[in-house]
Amino acid sequence: MAGPPKGHGVYIEVTIQGNFAKVTAIDGVTGIEASIMGPATAPRDALADAAARKLRYMLEKKGGV
């Protein structure tokens, strides 16, 4: 899974809301969160990977990587 740099733990939360899944990735060091929405039927690994990639993008954008 692509995600935050080494040493940064990442927490993944999946919430099902009807036909959609909201997936939030939280950086364990900075507390920065990134959320995505996807179909509830999508594989959890794919959704978690997308949220982790978005989190990495946000960390890079803020200079935290």
N, C-alpha and C positions, 0 to 999 in steps of 0.2 A: 504494500500500500504506500503510495506517495503521500507524504504528510510533512509535519514539522521536522526540523532538524534533530539530529541525535541529541539525546539528553532532554528533549522536550517530550513529556508524556502527552498523549492525546486521548481525550474521553469522547466517546461516541454515544449519542442518545437518539433513539428512533421512536417517534410517536406516530401512530396510525390515526388518521382523521378521515374516516369514510373510505374513499377510493384512493386517498393520497397518503404518502408517508413524509413526515418532516424529519430530516436528519440533521442533527447539530453536532459539529466537531468543536471541542473546546481544548485550547492549548493549556497544558497543566502548569506551565511556568508563568505565562503572561495573563492567562484568563481570557484571551481574545476568543470570540466565538464566530463560527461561520455556519450558516444554515442553508439547506437546499430542500426543494420539494421534488418528489418523484412519485411514480405510480406505486401503490401499495403492493402490487404484484411483482415489482422489480426485485432482483436478488439483493439481499441486504449488503453483501460485500461490495456490489457496484455502487450502491447509494453511499455507503460509508467512505468508499474511495473518492467519490466525487466531492463529498463534504471535506475530506482531508486535503484534497488538492486545492479547494477554495480557501481553506484555512492557511495553507502554505502560501498561496498567492497574497492573502491579506497580510501575513507576517512579513513577506518580502517587501510589500508595498510600504509597510510602516518601518522597515529597516530592522526588524526583529530577528532576521535570519543571518 
